[in-house]
Amino acid sequence: MRAYTMAMTLARSVSGRRMLGVVARLIVAGGLLVGLAAVSGCGTGGSGEEVTGSTKLAFYSVTWVDDSIFFLESGADADSDSATALVRVRAGGRPERIAVAPPSCHNPEDVDTSASALVALGQHDLGQVVPCSDSVEPGRAALVRMNVRDDSTTPVVTIDYDGWGVAWAADAGIGYARAHSCGGGGIRAFMGSEVECFGGAEARFPVAAANGGVVYLTTRCGTGHPEPSGTYAVCRHDGPGLDSTLRHGVRNPRGLAAHGDRLAVAGEIDGKTGLWLLDGGKVRRLAVGDYRDLAVAPDGGNIAAVLRDEGLFSTRWSLRVLSMPPR
């Protein structure tokens, strides 16, 4: 009997040690999973303040008008049946969907379609680029003005639009967009006197800059030398033949925004991915991560940007607001 008791005590001791080992291994494994989640898109990492986030919806074409941030959202994957929606976030508020303005196309067969791009047209005016649904002139789109105070809409003009965003110089009343009529690609002014295409086939993300110019990303700025393979230049256009390079060597560009002569660029610079500030010839990284679709607040104090966080099990889209550093 005494031998049996000793044997059972020893068995319990061994089992206890084994159980402690199992528990310890579970704790370590759990910690590793938490760590992986934090760096793989299952968390809410990223600089600045998150305004909204989703693993089901993708955010793009961020624009800042008055005290509100506007953006478009749609299904994050090809199998999604979620329609594109226009969303507004007022200062301190929650995201709210707004009805997209109908296109002002000439074809009476046109029906309401989803906006494909947004642009600030003025202090209280948001521009919606809504593709025309007819096939007579591929690439036609209606630019519709929405007053953000009462959400009333007014057709502005029908434009030749080939994607990658629209720029609007409010003071001059001139817009810029990639145009199908440029053949192999390029940007052309609309509602202005300039008719030449510029920027080349890889031109993208045009934004209005200080003193009436337009800034964009391309693989060759004006008549300068082409950028090395896989890289883009930040280029400024001030009229026919007046192109200047502001920055070389941007890889995988995801967005561009301007406030005066300060530029925000999303992409890879010097082998580092993130959100960058170009200011007076100096470059500094504001945030680390796959940022895209940028907009600067009207007062220049903040930047709104989308952070795409690709994780182990899902991809998270996060709209964030970051402070613009003082000069």
N, C-alpha and C positions, 0 to 999 in steps of 0.2 A: 504493500500500500504506500509506504514511504517512497519507494522507487518510482511508483506511478505518479505521485504528486510532484516529485522533482522533474520527471519527464514532461509533465503538462506545463509546469512553470517555465521550463526551457523553451517549449514549443511556442508558448504565448509570447515570450521575450523575442524569439526569432520572428514570429509573425508581426509583432509590433514594430520591429525594426524594418521589416519589409514594407509594412504599411506606411511608415514614416518616409521611407524612400520613395514610394509611389506618390505620396502627397507632395513631397518636395519636387519630384519631377513634373507633376501637374502644375505646380506653382510657377516653375521656370518656364514650362511650355506656354502657360497663360500669359506670362510676362512677355514672351517673345511674340505671341500673337497680337497683344496690345501694341507692342512696338512696331510690328509690321503694319498694323492698321493705321497707326499715326503717320507713317511715311508713305502709305500706299493709297491714299484717297478715301479711306474710311473715316478719317477724322476731319477736323475743320481747321487745318493748318493754314498758314498764309499771313502776310502782313496786313496791317490796317484792320478795319472793322467790317465784318460781313453784313451785308444788307439782306441778302437772301441766298439760298443754296438749294441744289437739287441733284439727285442722281438720275432722275427721269427726264428732265428738261435741260436743253442747252441754251445758253444765253449769248447774244451777239448784238452788234450794231448799237453799242452804248452811246447815248447822247445826253448832254446836260443842258437843260433850258430852265431859266428862272431858278426856282428853288427845288426843282424836281429832276430826278434821273429817269430817263426813258431807255428801254431796251426791247429787243425782240426775243421771244422764247419759242422753241419748238421741240419736238421729240428728239431725245439725245441719240437715238439709234435709227437705222434705216427701217426697222420693223415697226417703229412707232406710228400710230395713227393720229398723234396729237398735232393739230393745226398750229401754224404760226400765229402768235398773239402779240399785240403791242401792250407793254406793261409800263406803268408809271410808279415811282416810289417818291413820295413827297418827303421833305425834310422831317425826320422823326416818325415817318409813317410806315405802313406796310404795303407790299406790292399790290397793285390793283390793275386789272385788265381793262383796256379801252377798245372800243370798236375801231377797226381799221377803216380809214376813209376810202370811199369807192374811187376807182381810177377815173380820170377825166380823159379817156381815150376816145378817138373818133368813131370807132366801130360800135354800133348799138348792141352788138352781141356780147360786148365786154360785161363781165359780172364781177362782183366783189372778189378780189384775190388777196393773198397775204402780202403785206409790205415786205420788201427785200432789203431795205436800208433806211436809216434815219439820218437826219442832219439838222443842226441848229440853223434856223433862218433868221433869227433875231432874238431880242431880249425876251419876248413872250411867244415866239413862234417856232414850232417843230415842223420840219419837213419830212414827209413820208414818201419814199420812192415805191410806187405800186406798179408792178409789171402789167402791161396791157395783155389781154388774153388772146388777141387775134394773131394770126400768123402771116399777115400781109407784110408787115415790117418787123422782122424778128429783132428783139432787143429794145423795142419801144417801151417806155415806162412813163407814168404820170407822176410829176412832182406835185404833191398836195400840201398846202400849208394848213397847220392846225394851231389855232390860238389856245395856248395851254391854260388860259384863265377860264374859258367857257367851253373848250373842246370843239368849237365851231371850225369847219373846214372850208377852204377855198382852193380851187385848182390854180396852179401857177403856170405850168408849162408841160408839154410832152417832150421827153428827152430821149436821146439815143444812149442806152445804158448797158454796159458790159460787165457789171459787177465791180467788186472791190471798193465800194464806198463812193460818196459824193462829198465835194467840198463846196462851201458857199461863203463868198466874201460879201458880208452884209453891207458894208459901207459902199461898195461899188455895185452891188446888185448883180454879181456875176457868179455863175456856178461852174464847177469842173467835174468831169466824170470820164471814166474810160468809155470809149465809144466803139461800137461795131464798125462804124464807117471809117475808122482809122486803119482798117485792113488787118495787119498783123498785130494790132494792139496799140495802145497809146491813149493819152488823155486829151480831151478837147474841151474848150470853154463852151458853155451855152449861156444865152442871154448876154453875150458880149461881142465885141468886134473881132477878136482873135479867132481865126478859123483853122490854124495849123494844129496838127497833132504833135504831141511831144511826150517824152518819157519812154517810148519803146514798148515792145510786147510784154515786158515784165513789170511795167508800172503798176503800182497799187497803193491803196490807202491815201488818196489825196486829201489834204487838209488846208484850210485857209490860214495864211500866216500874216505876220505884221506887214503893214504898208502895202497891202493888196496882192502879195505874192501867194503862190501855192507851193506847199512842200509835199513830197511823196517819196516812196522808195522805188528804186529801179536798179537794173544791173548795169546801166550806163547813163551817166548824167550828161545831157547835152552832147557835145562833140568830144567829150573827154574819153580817156581810155576805158574800156570795159572793166568791170570789177572782176576779180578772180572768181573762178567757177564756184558756184554755191553761195556767193556773197552779194549783198546789195549795198547801194549807197543811199544815204539820205540826201535828197536833191531839192533845191529851191528853184522855182521858175518865176521870173518876173516879166516875161514877154518873149516874143520870138528871138531866139538866139541868146537869151539872157538866162542861162542856167548855171548854177554854182553848187558845188558839192559841200555839204555841211559835215558829213561823216562817212567814212569808208568802213567796210568789213562787218556789216550786219548779216548774220545768218538766221535762217528760219524766221523772218519777220512776221509778227502776228498783229501788229497794230501801231498806229501813230496818232498823236494828238498834239495840238499846239495852243499856247496862250502867249500872245505877243511873240517874242523871239525865243521863248523857252519851249522845248520839244520833249515829249514823252514818247519813248519807243519801247515796244515789247518785242523781244527776240533775244538772240545770242550775240554777245559782244565779247571779244577776247576769250572765247571759249566758255563763257559763263551765261547761263540763261536767266532771264528775269525782266523786270521793269526798270528802264533806264531814263535818266534825265539828262538831256543835252542843253547846256546853259553856258553861253559865252565861250564856246570852244572847249569847255570842260564836260566830262562824262562821269556820272556817278550812278551806281545801282541803288534803286530805292527798295526793291523787293526781289526775293529769290523765288523762282517758280515759273510755270508755263502760263504767263499772263497774255492777254489778248483783248482786242476791242476796247479801246481807251477813250476817255473823255475827261477834259479838264473843266472844273467848275467855272462859271462866268467870272468870279472874282479871282481866279487863279490859285485859290487856297488849297484845293483838294483835287485828287485824281480818282475817277471811278474806272475800274478795270475788272474784267472777268478772269478768274483763276481756274484753269482746268487741272484737276488733280486726278491723274490716272492711277487707280489703285489695283490691288490684287483681285478684288471681286467686283468692283464697279468703278465708274468714273464720276467724279463729283464736280459740278459746275457751281462756282461761287462768285457772286457779284460783291466786290469789296471796294471800300473807300479808303484811300491813303492820303496822308497829309503831304502837301507840296512843301519841300524845304524852303525856308526864306533865303533870299539872296545875300 
